[in-house]
Amino acid sequence: MDLRGHGGSDKPLEPEQYAAPELWTTDIDAVIHAMELENPALVGWSMAGSIIADYVHRYGDEDIGALAFVGAFTSRETAEGQGVIHDEALTQFRGMASHDPRTNITSTRTFVDMLTADDLDRERFATIFGSSMMVPPEVRGAILGRERQDSYAALADVQTPALVVHGTEDQIVRLEASEYTA
């Protein structure tokens, strides 16, 4: 599913539509129930890892078949006290929240380039860039201020099979963030 503000999902522009963890977890629960999914796998990249952790915090994991965290973060800081996002990626993400088209486009291009260790071919780059540009700057700005819960207690009690995957050359999320999740 596309998270609120992303892809084909609704994109309300009010910051309060992105602030509380319950908004995001209720969305996931609504999709699970509307589609009558039994034991779905929740797979999340980047910020979606924290949303999965919020979901488990609120609903538990007994009705979930599997969890997968892909280059994801589930807390605000690494064990070392650093932020979970690399500084350069955070700089670009802030630029992606700009209403100035030049800044937004330049930052989005740089951010997309940072998503892979190797260069993307033109078609893949265009697809990823285009889908990234579908997220309005108001949404990106609101996401930066999204409330997060301490996920340690929720994740420590997980009984569902979970996979944590992280590339050693990830330029967006620090490896330590996945080590924390694991």
C-alpha positions in Angstrom: 0.0 0.0 0.0 1.1 3.6 -0.5 1.4 5.4 2.8 -0.6 8.6 3.3 0.8 11.4 1.2 2.6 9.0 -1.2 1.9 7.4 -4.5 -1.8 6.8 -5.2 -2.9 7.5 -1.6 -4.7 10.8 -0.6 -2.4 13.7 0.0 -4.0 16.1 2.5 -1.8 19.1 2.9 -2.4 19.9 6.6 0.5 19.0 8.8 -1.8 17.5 11.5 -2.7 14.8 9.0 0.8 13.4 9.4 1.7 14.1 13.0 0.3 11.4 15.2 1.5 7.7 14.9 -2.1 6.6 15.3 -3.0 8.1 11.9 -0.5 6.0 10.1 -1.3 2.8 12.0 -5.0 3.2 11.6 -4.4 3.4 7.8 -2.6 0.1 7.8 -5.2 -1.6 10.0 -8.0 -0.2 7.7 -6.3 -1.8 4.6 -5.8 -5.1 6.4 -9.5 -5.3 7.4 -10.9 -3.9 4.1 -9.0 -6.5 2.1 -9.7 -9.2 4.7 -6.0 -10.0 4.9 -5.0 -12.9 7.1 -1.5 -12.8 8.5 -0.1 -10.2 6.1 3.6 -9.4 5.9 4.4 -5.8 6.7 7.4 -4.6 4.7 8.8 -1.2 5.2 11.7 0.9 3.7 13.1 3.9 5.4 10.5 5.8 7.5 8.0 2.9 7.0 10.0 0.9 9.5 9.0 3.4 12.2 5.4 3.1 11.0 5.5 -0.7 11.3 7.0 -0.3 14.8 4.2 2.1 15.7 1.7 -0.5 14.3 3.1 -3.3 16.4 3.1 -0.9 19.4 -0.6 -0.2 18.9 -2.0 -3.5 17.6 0.6 -6.1 18.5 2.0 -8.7 16.1 -0.2 -11.7 16.7 -2.2 -11.2 13.5 0.8 -10.4 11.3 2.6 -13.2 9.4 6.0 -11.5 9.0 7.8 -8.2 9.4 10.5 -6.9 7.1 12.6 -3.8 7.6 14.6 -2.8 4.5 17.1 0.0 5.1 14.6 1.2 7.7 14.7 3.0 10.9 12.4 2.4 14.0 13.7 5.1 16.3 14.9 8.7 16.1 18.5 8.0 17.1 21.0 5.2 16.8 22.4 3.6 20.0 25.4 6.0 19.6 23.0 9.0 19.8 23.3 10.0 16.1 20.3 10.7 14.0 19.2 7.7 11.9 19.4 9.5 8.6 22.7 10.4 7.1 23.3 14.2 7.2 23.5 14.7 3.5 20.2 12.7 2.9 18.5 14.8 5.6 19.7 18.0 3.9 18.3 16.8 0.6 15.0 15.8 2.2 14.7 19.3 3.7 15.2 20.7 0.2 12.5 18.3 -1.1 10.1 20.0 1.3 10.8 23.4 -0.3 8.1 25.3 -2.2 10.8 26.7 -4.5 10.6 24.4 -7.6 14.3 24.7 -8.3 15.3 23.7 -4.8 12.7 20.9 -4.7 13.7 19.4 -8.0 17.4 19.7 -7.4 17.1 18.1 -3.9 14.8 15.3 -5.2 17.3 14.5 -8.1 20.2 14.3 -5.6 18.1 12.2 -3.2 17.2 9.7 -5.9 20.8 9.5 -6.9 21.6 8.6 -3.3 19.1 5.7 -3.3 21.5 3.2 -5.0 25.2 2.6 -4.9 25.3 2.3 -8.7 23.9 4.7 -11.2 20.3 4.1 -12.3 19.5 3.8 -15.9 17.4 6.7 -17.4 14.1 4.8 -17.3 14.5 3.7 -13.6 15.7 7.1 -12.6 12.7 8.8 -14.3 10.3 6.4 -12.7 11.7 6.9 -9.2 12.1 10.6 -9.7 8.5 10.9 -11.0 7.0 9.0 -8.1 9.1 11.0 -5.6 7.8 14.3 -7.1 4.2 13.1 -6.5 4.7 13.8 -2.8 3.8 17.4 -2.2 6.3 19.6 -0.4 3.8 20.2 2.4 3.6 16.5 3.0 7.4 16.1 3.1 7.7 19.0 5.5 5.0 17.5 7.7 6.7 14.1 7.7 9.9 15.8 9.1 7.8 16.8 12.2 6.0 13.4 12.6 5.7 12.2 16.2 7.6 9.0 16.9 7.2 6.6 19.7 10.1 4.7 21.4 9.8 1.4 19.5 12.2 -0.6 21.6 9.6 -2.1 24.0 7.2 -3.0 21.1 9.9 -4.6 19.0 11.4 -6.5 22.0 8.2 -8.4 22.4 7.7 -9.4 18.8 7.0 -13.1 18.2 6.4 -12.8 14.5 9.2 -13.8 12.1 11.1 -10.6 11.2 13.8 -9.8 8.7 16.1 -6.8 8.9 18.0 -6.0 5.6 20.4 -3.1 5.2 23.0 -2.3 2.5 26.5 -1.4 3.6 26.6 1.4 1.1 23.2 2.9 2.1 23.4 6.7 1.8 20.0 7.4 3.3 19.6 5.5 6.6 22.5 4.7 8.8 23.4 1.0 9.2 23.2 1.5 13.0 19.5 2.1 12.7 19.0 -1.4 11.4 21.3 -2.8 14.0 19.0 -1.2 16.6 15.9 -2.7 15.0 17.5 -6.1 14.9 
